[in-house]
Amino acid sequence: MKFNIKGMKTKMSFRVICAFLGFLLLFMVISLIIMTGVRDEDIGIDGAVLLGFVGIYFLYYAFWQGRNRIPETVKKAELGDLESQLQLANYYRWEIIGDPNFKEAFKWYMMAAEGGDAAALNNLGCMYLMGDGVEECSEKAFKLFHKSAEGGNDSSQYNSGLMLHEGIGTEKNKDEAVKWLRLAAQQGHEEAETALNNITKEEGQSEP
């Protein structure tokens, strides 16, 4: 079994693709207009207009909608907006390719966690479990996962169950482990379902 360490992936590649598609579609429309005059028997006026609008939307997303919003997000986060605090923390931890800023990530996760956000507690637990920017400490990780699990976070319920089952950061307690794994599975957590099935098989094999 392995722990559920979720993260956000970078969106930069998607923006590059959008920019490429936008320029490509606009180039096609301009070429068709120049070469054919967009007669009805070709692609038609409606088709050219549609292609043009789609191309413009791709460019809008690439250069405006998908732009760097860090400064405005920081302002919201400093005013206590939980969603913005999480966005910043995830950005600094996951989206800076090759050079994550764990110090900033930890700061914003802590602020969101102090506001009672279960996802932030889970991500702090992951940082302590993996030693990302902090001293690795499975005991602190378990406490954070457990608190997050009580708040209903399915990843933390899975992680808590796994740590209880393996005795990592806490004493082994198979009954408690099954309880948290079952709660996670009830929320559709596939890894928790697999863990429960494996535990059931282990118990079956251990019986005489």
KOLLUMMI-479714 format. One record per residue (C-alpha): x, y, z; residue in one letter; chain. Coordinates in nm, 3 decimals. Layout:
BEGIN
<site px="X" py="Y" pz="Z" residu="A" chaine="A"/>
...
END
This chain:
BEGIN
<site px="0.000" py="0.000" pz="0.000" residu="M" chaine="A"/>
<site px="0.116" py="0.354" pz="-0.058" residu="K" chaine="A"/>
<site px="0.006" py="0.690" pz="0.073" residu="F" chaine="A"/>
<site px="-0.219" py="0.923" pz="-0.121" residu="N" chaine="A"/>
<site px="-0.008" py="1.234" pz="-0.191" residu="I" chaine="A"/>
<site px="-0.220" py="1.443" pz="-0.425" residu="K" chaine="A"/>
<site px="-0.112" py="1.758" pz="-0.601" residu="G" chaine="A"/>
<site px="-0.190" py="2.008" pz="-0.871" residu="M" chaine="A"/>
<site px="-0.008" py="1.991" pz="-1.201" residu="K" chaine="A"/>
<site px="0.109" py="2.288" pz="-1.398" residu="T" chaine="A"/>
<site px="-0.130" py="2.456" pz="-1.641" residu="K" chaine="A"/>
<site px="0.143" py="2.621" pz="-1.850" residu="M" chaine="A"/>
<site px="0.147" py="2.344" pz="-2.112" residu="S" chaine="A"/>
<site px="-0.229" py="2.382" pz="-2.159" residu="F" chaine="A"/>
<site px="-0.189" py="2.757" pz="-2.213" residu="R" chaine="A"/>
<site px="0.079" py="2.694" pz="-2.476" residu="V" chaine="A"/>
<site px="-0.151" py="2.449" pz="-2.655" residu="I" chaine="A"/>
<site px="-0.435" py="2.704" pz="-2.645" residu="C" chaine="A"/>
<site px="-0.210" py="2.973" pz="-2.791" residu="A" chaine="A"/>
<site px="-0.095" py="2.740" pz="-3.069" residu="F" chaine="A"/>
<site px="-0.451" py="2.636" pz="-3.158" residu="L" chaine="A"/>
<site px="-0.570" py="2.997" pz="-3.149" residu="G" chaine="A"/>
<site px="-0.304" py="3.117" pz="-3.391" residu="F" chaine="A"/>
<site px="-0.355" py="2.812" pz="-3.612" residu="L" chaine="A"/>
<site px="-0.732" py="2.865" pz="-3.642" residu="L" chaine="A"/>
<site px="-0.695" py="3.237" pz="-3.714" residu="L" chaine="A"/>
<site px="-0.430" py="3.161" pz="-3.977" residu="F" chaine="A"/>
<site px="-0.667" py="2.910" pz="-4.139" residu="M" chaine="A"/>
<site px="-0.954" py="3.160" pz="-4.147" residu="V" chaine="A"/>
<site px="-0.737" py="3.437" pz="-4.295" residu="I" chaine="A"/>
<site px="-0.594" py="3.196" pz="-4.552" residu="S" chaine="A"/>
<site px="-0.941" py="3.080" pz="-4.657" residu="L" chaine="A"/>
<site px="-1.064" py="3.437" pz="-4.692" residu="I" chaine="A"/>
<site px="-0.766" py="3.535" pz="-4.907" residu="I" chaine="A"/>
<site px="-0.766" py="3.221" pz="-5.120" residu="M" chaine="A"/>
<site px="-1.139" py="3.160" pz="-5.167" residu="T" chaine="A"/>
<site px="-1.319" py="3.475" pz="-5.063" residu="G" chaine="A"/>
<site px="-1.521" py="3.247" pz="-4.831" residu="V" chaine="A"/>
<site px="-1.785" py="3.166" pz="-5.089" residu="R" chaine="A"/>
<site px="-2.090" py="2.974" pz="-4.973" residu="D" chaine="A"/>
<site px="-1.982" py="2.668" pz="-5.169" residu="E" chaine="A"/>
<site px="-1.658" py="2.652" pz="-4.973" residu="D" chaine="A"/>
<site px="-1.678" py="2.651" pz="-4.591" residu="I" chaine="A"/>
<site px="-1.941" py="2.926" pz="-4.576" residu="G" chaine="A"/>
<site px="-1.952" py="3.254" pz="-4.387" residu="I" chaine="A"/>
<site px="-2.090" py="3.088" pz="-4.074" residu="D" chaine="A"/>
<site px="-1.808" py="2.835" pz="-4.069" residu="G" chaine="A"/>
<site px="-1.540" py="3.102" pz="-4.106" residu="A" chaine="A"/>
<site px="-1.694" py="3.314" pz="-3.830" residu="V" chaine="A"/>
<site px="-1.716" py="3.012" pz="-3.600" residu="L" chaine="A"/>
<site px="-1.353" py="2.917" pz="-3.660" residu="L" chaine="A"/>
<site px="-1.248" py="3.276" pz="-3.600" residu="G" chaine="A"/>
<site px="-1.435" py="3.298" pz="-3.270" residu="F" chaine="A"/>
<site px="-1.293" py="2.966" pz="-3.151" residu="V" chaine="A"/>
<site px="-0.942" py="3.085" pz="-3.236" residu="G" chaine="A"/>
<site px="-0.997" py="3.414" pz="-3.053" residu="I" chaine="A"/>
<site px="-1.127" py="3.228" pz="-2.745" residu="Y" chaine="A"/>
<site px="-0.817" py="3.006" pz="-2.736" residu="F" chaine="A"/>
<site px="-0.596" py="3.316" pz="-2.750" residu="L" chaine="A"/>
<site px="-0.810" py="3.486" pz="-2.483" residu="Y" chaine="A"/>
<site px="-0.755" py="3.193" pz="-2.249" residu="Y" chaine="A"/>
<site px="-0.383" py="3.164" pz="-2.325" residu="A" chaine="A"/>
<site px="-0.300" py="3.532" pz="-2.274" residu="F" chaine="A"/>
<site px="-0.569" py="3.662" pz="-2.037" residu="W" chaine="A"/>
<site px="-0.790" py="3.404" pz="-1.865" residu="Q" chaine="A"/>
<site px="-0.493" py="3.177" pz="-1.793" residu="G" chaine="A"/>
<site px="-0.257" py="3.461" pz="-1.700" residu="R" chaine="A"/>
<site px="-0.053" py="3.483" pz="-1.383" residu="N" chaine="A"/>
<site px="-0.295" py="3.587" pz="-1.109" residu="R" chaine="A"/>
<site px="-0.053" py="3.550" pz="-0.820" residu="I" chaine="A"/>
<site px="-0.059" py="3.920" pz="-0.710" residu="P" chaine="A"/>
<site px="-0.438" py="3.942" pz="-0.685" residu="E" chaine="A"/>
<site px="-0.455" py="3.597" pz="-0.524" residu="T" chaine="A"/>
<site px="-0.203" py="3.706" pz="-0.259" residu="V" chaine="A"/>
<site px="-0.424" py="4.005" pz="-0.170" residu="K" chaine="A"/>
<site px="-0.727" py="3.782" pz="-0.123" residu="K" chaine="A"/>
<site px="-0.526" py="3.526" pz="0.074" residu="A" chaine="A"/>
<site px="-0.390" py="3.793" pz="0.310" residu="E" chaine="A"/>
<site px="-0.749" py="3.899" pz="0.377" residu="L" chaine="A"/>
<site px="-0.827" py="3.544" pz="0.491" residu="G" chaine="A"/>
<site px="-0.980" py="3.390" pz="0.177" residu="D" chaine="A"/>
<site px="-0.931" py="3.013" pz="0.224" residu="L" chaine="A"/>
<site px="-0.959" py="2.926" pz="-0.145" residu="E" chaine="A"/>
<site px="-0.687" py="3.179" pz="-0.235" residu="S" chaine="A"/>
<site px="-0.462" py="3.051" pz="0.044" residu="Q" chaine="A"/>
<site px="-0.494" py="2.697" pz="-0.091" residu="L" chaine="A"/>
<site px="-0.434" py="2.811" pz="-0.449" residu="Q" chaine="A"/>
<site px="-0.113" py="2.985" pz="-0.346" residu="L" chaine="A"/>
<site px="0.007" py="2.692" pz="-0.138" residu="A" chaine="A"/>
<site px="-0.059" py="2.446" pz="-0.422" residu="N" chaine="A"/>
<site px="0.109" py="2.680" pz="-0.669" residu="Y" chaine="A"/>
<site px="0.428" py="2.709" pz="-0.464" residu="Y" chaine="A"/>
<site px="0.435" py="2.337" pz="-0.388" residu="R" chaine="A"/>
<site px="0.339" py="2.188" pz="-0.724" residu="W" chaine="A"/>
<site px="0.332" py="2.438" pz="-1.011" residu="E" chaine="A"/>
<site px="0.684" py="2.581" pz="-1.003" residu="I" chaine="A"/>
<site px="0.844" py="2.323" pz="-1.228" residu="I" chaine="A"/>
<site px="1.171" py="2.188" pz="-1.092" residu="G" chaine="A"/>
<site px="1.196" py="2.445" pz="-0.813" residu="D" chaine="A"/>
<site px="0.908" py="2.425" pz="-0.564" residu="P" chaine="A"/>
<site px="0.902" py="2.684" pz="-0.286" residu="N" chaine="A"/>
<site px="0.815" py="2.468" pz="0.014" residu="F" chaine="A"/>
<site px="0.858" py="2.756" pz="0.260" residu="K" chaine="A"/>
<site px="0.584" py="2.961" pz="0.091" residu="E" chaine="A"/>
<site px="0.367" py="2.654" pz="0.043" residu="A" chaine="A"/>
<site px="0.394" py="2.568" pz="0.413" residu="F" chaine="A"/>
<site px="0.308" py="2.927" pz="0.512" residu="K" chaine="A"/>
<site px="-0.014" py="2.936" pz="0.311" residu="W" chaine="A"/>
<site px="-0.117" py="2.581" pz="0.406" residu="Y" chaine="A"/>
<site px="-0.073" py="2.680" pz="0.772" residu="M" chaine="A"/>
<site px="-0.294" py="2.986" pz="0.728" residu="M" chaine="A"/>
<site px="-0.565" py="2.780" pz="0.559" residu="A" chaine="A"/>
<site px="-0.533" py="2.506" pz="0.822" residu="A" chaine="A"/>
<site px="-0.576" py="2.760" pz="1.101" residu="E" chaine="A"/>
<site px="-0.904" py="2.848" pz="0.932" residu="G" chaine="A"/>
<site px="-1.008" py="2.483" pz="0.970" residu="G" chaine="A"/>
<site px="-0.962" py="2.377" pz="0.607" residu="D" chaine="A"/>
<site px="-0.939" py="1.997" pz="0.587" residu="A" chaine="A"/>
<site px="-0.753" py="1.995" pz="0.253" residu="A" chaine="A"/>
<site px="-0.484" py="2.224" pz="0.394" residu="A" chaine="A"/>
<site px="-0.442" py="1.997" pz="0.697" residu="L" chaine="A"/>
<site px="-0.407" py="1.699" pz="0.464" residu="N" chaine="A"/>
<site px="-0.142" py="1.873" pz="0.253" residu="N" chaine="A"/>
<site px="0.053" py="1.977" pz="0.564" residu="L" chaine="A"/>
<site px="0.044" py="1.614" pz="0.670" residu="G" chaine="A"/>
<site px="0.186" py="1.516" pz="0.332" residu="C" chaine="A"/>
<site px="0.470" py="1.766" pz="0.371" residu="M" chaine="A"/>
<site px="0.565" py="1.625" pz="0.713" residu="Y" chaine="A"/>
<site px="0.531" py="1.267" pz="0.588" residu="L" chaine="A"/>
<site px="0.757" py="1.331" pz="0.286" residu="M" chaine="A"/>
<site px="0.989" py="1.585" pz="0.450" residu="G" chaine="A"/>
<site px="0.906" py="1.850" pz="0.190" residu="D" chaine="A"/>
<site px="1.057" py="2.172" pz="0.327" residu="G" chaine="A"/>
<site px="1.017" py="2.052" pz="0.686" residu="V" chaine="A"/>
<site px="1.183" py="1.792" pz="0.903" residu="E" chaine="A"/>
<site px="1.025" py="1.457" pz="0.824" residu="E" chaine="A"/>
<site px="0.800" py="1.354" pz="1.113" residu="C" chaine="A"/>
<site px="0.545" py="1.078" pz="1.077" residu="S" chaine="A"/>
<site px="0.395" py="1.158" pz="1.420" residu="E" chaine="A"/>
<site px="0.308" py="1.515" pz="1.316" residu="K" chaine="A"/>
<site px="0.188" py="1.385" pz="0.981" residu="A" chaine="A"/>
<site px="-0.051" py="1.143" pz="1.150" residu="F" chaine="A"/>
<site px="-0.194" py="1.410" pz="1.382" residu="K" chaine="A"/>
<site px="-0.261" py="1.638" pz="1.085" residu="L" chaine="A"/>
<site px="-0.413" py="1.358" pz="0.878" residu="F" chaine="A"/>
<site px="-0.632" py="1.253" pz="1.169" residu="H" chaine="A"/>
<site px="-0.762" py="1.606" pz="1.223" residu="K" chaine="A"/>
<site px="-0.828" py="1.644" pz="0.852" residu="S" chaine="A"/>
<site px="-0.997" py="1.302" pz="0.843" residu="A" chaine="A"/>
<site px="-1.234" py="1.413" pz="1.119" residu="E" chaine="A"/>
<site px="-1.322" py="1.705" pz="0.890" residu="G" chaine="A"/>
<site px="-1.427" py="1.460" pz="0.618" residu="G" chaine="A"/>
<site px="-1.125" py="1.470" pz="0.383" residu="N" chaine="A"/>
<site px="-1.118" py="1.134" pz="0.203" residu="D" chaine="A"/>
<site px="-0.743" py="1.142" pz="0.132" residu="S" chaine="A"/>
<site px="-0.671" py="1.199" pz="0.501" residu="S" chaine="A"/>
<site px="-0.912" py="0.925" pz="0.599" residu="Q" chaine="A"/>
<site px="-0.720" py="0.690" pz="0.371" residu="Y" chaine="A"/>
<site px="-0.381" py="0.807" pz="0.498" residu="N" chaine="A"/>
<site px="-0.493" py="0.783" pz="0.862" residu="S" chaine="A"/>
<site px="-0.624" py="0.431" pz="0.804" residu="G" chaine="A"/>
<site px="-0.303" py="0.324" pz="0.636" residu="L" chaine="A"/>
<site px="-0.082" py="0.468" pz="0.911" residu="M" chaine="A"/>
<site px="-0.293" py="0.299" pz="1.178" residu="L" chaine="A"/>
<site px="-0.275" py="-0.030" pz="0.992" residu="H" chaine="A"/>
<site px="0.102" py="-0.012" pz="0.945" residu="E" chaine="A"/>
<site px="0.184" py="0.155" pz="1.278" residu="G" chaine="A"/>
<site px="0.347" py="0.457" pz="1.116" residu="I" chaine="A"/>
<site px="0.347" py="0.770" pz="1.333" residu="G" chaine="A"/>
<site px="0.109" py="0.601" pz="1.574" residu="T" chaine="A"/>
<site px="0.043" py="0.267" pz="1.736" residu="E" chaine="A"/>
<site px="-0.112" py="-0.007" pz="1.526" residu="K" chaine="A"/>
<site px="-0.488" py="-0.025" pz="1.556" residu="N" chaine="A"/>
<site px="-0.652" py="-0.240" pz="1.292" residu="K" chaine="A"/>
<site px="-1.008" py="-0.164" pz="1.401" residu="D" chaine="A"/>
<site px="-0.947" py="0.212" pz="1.373" residu="E" chaine="A"/>
<site px="-0.762" py="0.158" pz="1.046" residu="A" chaine="A"/>
<site px="-1.058" py="-0.023" pz="0.893" residu="V" chaine="A"/>
<site px="-1.295" py="0.247" pz="1.022" residu="K" chaine="A"/>
<site px="-1.110" py="0.528" pz="0.844" residu="W" chaine="A"/>
<site px="-1.049" py="0.327" pz="0.530" residu="L" chaine="A"/>
<site px="-1.417" py="0.241" pz="0.513" residu="R" chaine="A"/>
<site px="-1.515" py="0.607" pz="0.552" residu="L" chaine="A"/>
<site px="-1.280" py="0.701" pz="0.269" residu="A" chaine="A"/>
<site px="-1.413" py="0.419" pz="0.051" residu="A" chaine="A"/>
<site px="-1.768" py="0.538" pz="0.112" residu="Q" chaine="A"/>
<site px="-1.664" py="0.867" pz="-0.049" residu="Q" chaine="A"/>
<site px="-1.543" py="0.682" pz="-0.358" residu="G" chaine="A"/>
<site px="-1.173" py="0.668" pz="-0.270" residu="H" chaine="A"/>
<site px="-1.051" py="0.382" pz="-0.488" residu="E" chaine="A"/>
<site px="-0.720" py="0.327" pz="-0.306" residu="E" chaine="A"/>
<site px="-0.910" py="0.292" pz="0.022" residu="A" chaine="A"/>
<site px="-1.136" py="0.029" pz="-0.135" residu="E" chaine="A"/>
<site px="-0.829" py="-0.160" pz="-0.254" residu="T" chaine="A"/>
<site px="-0.669" py="-0.136" pz="0.092" residu="A" chaine="A"/>
<site px="-0.985" py="-0.274" pz="0.255" residu="L" chaine="A"/>
<site px="-0.992" py="-0.564" pz="0.011" residu="N" chaine="A"/>
<site px="-0.625" py="-0.639" pz="0.084" residu="N" chaine="A"/>
<site px="-0.685" py="-0.632" pz="0.461" residu="I" chaine="A"/>
<site px="-0.979" py="-0.870" pz="0.420" residu="T" chaine="A"/>
<site px="-0.760" py="-1.109" pz="0.218" residu="K" chaine="A"/>
<site px="-0.481" py="-1.090" pz="0.479" residu="E" chaine="A"/>
<site px="-0.726" py="-1.173" pz="0.757" residu="E" chaine="A"/>
<site px="-0.863" py="-1.463" pz="0.557" residu="G" chaine="A"/>
<site px="-0.518" py="-1.605" pz="0.496" residu="Q" chaine="A"/>
<site px="-0.421" py="-1.573" pz="0.864" residu="S" chaine="A"/>
<site px="-0.718" py="-1.781" pz="0.977" residu="E" chaine="A"/>
<site px="-0.638" py="-2.152" pz="1.039" residu="P" chaine="A"/>
END
